[in-house]
Each structure stands twice: as C-alpha cells, then as structure tokens.
Amino acid sequence: MAILGLSLGMIALFVGFGLLIGTLFGFFGMGGSFLVTPALLVMGYPSTVAVGSGLAFVFGTSVIGALRHRDHGQVDYTLAVIMTVAMTLGIEGGKRVVFFLDATGAADLVINVAYVGLLATVGLFTLRDAWSDDEESETGGDLADRVQSLHIPPMVTLRGGVRVSGTVVFAVGLVIGVLSGFLGVGGGFLLMPAMMYGLGVPAAIAVGTDILQITISGAFGAFTYAQSGSVALPVVGALLVGSALGARVGAGATNLVDEGEIKGYFAAMLLAGSAAVASNRLGTVYGIEVLNTLSTVLIFGSALLVSGAVVLAAVCRLRGDSDGTWCRLTTS
C-alpha cells in the first residue's frame, strides 16, 4: 500500500528519522538538512530534489524549535536579524549555482564532494575544541578576539557581553547563505561554529539564535526550490511529523548538558555525515555495494546513537549524576 507515492514502510522510516533529527535539531540548532540532504542523496533522489527537500524540512522543523528556545531565553534577536537578511540574499546565489551545475551534469559530484569537505573540516575543528582542556580553545578564542577587534561600523552588542561589527556579521551570513543555497542546508552546521568561534557567542545562545534565523532563511530557500518542483512533499511531511516531538526534547536538553558535550556531539554528527557521503560516492563510482550500505548505516545509525546520547545525558543531569555519559537509568 502506497500513500502519495511512499510505501507504509518508507513513511514509517521517514517519521522515525524525523524524530531523531528533530531531537538533534532542537539540541544543536541545525535544521537537520545536513543529514536529510545526504540521506536523500544516498537513497537515490536527484540532487536538486534532495537539496530542495532538505530546505523545506528546515523551515518546518525550525518553527517548532524556535518557539522552544525563545521560552528558554536562548535567542539573540539582533544577531538573528542580521544573519537572516544576509543569508536570504546568499541563498539565491547558491541556488543559481546548483541549477547551473545540474544543467552541465556535474551537480551530484560537486555537491557530494563539497559536503564531504565542509562536514569533515568543521567536524574536526569542533572535535579539537571539544577535546581541549580549556573551555575555550586557543584557536577559537584567538579568532573571536581578532573579529571583535575589528571596529567597522555599525557596532552591535550581542548577548553574553559580545560586541562586534555588524558589517562583519553580515559578511559572514552572506557567505554562509551562498553555501546554504548550494548545499541545501539551513546553514546551521556552518552558522553555529561561526557564531561560537568567529564571534564568541556562548553555545546555548548560538543554538537558539541559529534556529530563529533558520526559520526565515529556510522558508525562503524552500520556496525558491518549490517553484522549480524540486521538493518531495510526501517525504518532507513524514519527516516533519516525527521532528515535531523530537525538537521539543532536544531544545529542553540544551539547558541540562554542558557546552563541551554540545560541541562533542555536534562534531560526531558532522564527521558521520561526511563519512556517509564519501562512502556513498565511492561505492557508486566503483560499484562497491558494501560502501553504499555503509553510507546508509552511518546516516541513520549516527542519528540514532547521538540523539540517544543527548537524551541520556539530559536525563542523567536531571537525576543529579555528574557523569552524564555513563549513568544508569534505574528506578529508585
């Protein structure tokens, strides 16, 4: 039995995947398309549909998470407005690049390679910072200090006592917007580290602000792709059903898990996504089926493991266990 072109098994799979991604989204401040788009590529969807559907999912799930983070006071509205305007302009440019590459037949290869490189680079940088003995890594701290020393008007004051050039913030958002429209992501996996390491914004505020920005830029990106018929609405709908609950769970967990753990889980997801796309590409090029299977396992398995770890760590904090990773869930 099929509903809107999807079998019941596929609908259940996408709903479950949406639940996991929603948890990760609420926790990390990313719309989840950094996993949805590679997952659809792995499952054989055309690159334009994978990108467009990823952006549509970003918009739908971000509305839920934004409201939750607002309730926790984890949103910087000034930063969100600047980033939203800049990224909205950038997304249109990125979309044009995708359709140009699609016309030349190079879109799948270029998008896959770009995913691998960006996810791996940001993931390794974040992992290095999470493993640092200091709360703020030397590299991240130095970069934020240099950015904050650029007194290019207008200057803006952000939450957490951060004062930075609004022009620099706009330029960062514009570049991330281009990459967002090109890769089909809400920009979260780039925007979150950019705010933390480039601007010096605390992790929890970076997460909440990121989600608010994604709500608007994701809507614009989804609309531009939908105009070209590049959004798989049944897939997006199934994903959103699951993510509605997961986003609320993940948002609540950010109040319970410390900043170092947020960075560590974030890095794990990025590296898993990078490995999955690389494995799928190699398997397709060289006809090695086991690599295609591995890519699917990495995408879905990493979402399951990390979202489970997030929930477990949050529950452990609620139980007053200082070792949130290894505590046992037992009844007293």
Helices and strands as residue ranges (DSSP letters): E 2-3, E 6-7, H 8-28, H 33-42, H 47-71, H 77-104, H 107-131, H 138-148, E 155-158, E 162-165, H 166-183, H 188-193, I 194-198, H 203-226, H 233-253, H 259-286, H 289-318
